[in-house]
Amino acid sequence: MQTFFRHKWIVVIIAILVAGVAWYAMSPADETPNVAPTVTAGAGAPVEQGIVATLLTLRAVKLDGTIFSDQAFLSLRDFSTEIVPEPVGRPNPFAPLSSQARASENSTKGAQIFTQPRR
């Protein structure tokens, strides 16, 4: 009984974890709705009406360039960083670094180490 009172917080946390796992295991699985279109002989009309309504809504949208002359748009600042062109890499990145590069004497076939000769 003394052990229970000494470690009551551990027992409470374990009980909460066991209850959470039991609740998760017993909760019903979420079923994902079938979003694949099924076409039957008389069911095509509601889908087509929805597409027509969407197209009519899009046709009613008017685009004009007045937003570009708005003072709020003109007050925007560009804080992007200019991209500086960098030199292009080597034509063959797998070629040795120089014609003087050679395999070291201690290398094996599986792990070749290329070293520069000492000058």
Buried (B, 14 or more C-beta within 10 A) or exposed (E): EEEEEEEEEEEEEEEEEEEEEEEEEEEEEEEEEEEEEEEEEEEEEEEEEEEEEEEEEEEEEEEEEEEEEEEEEEEEEEEEEEEEEEEEEEEEEEEEEEEEEBEEEEEEEEEEEEEEEEE
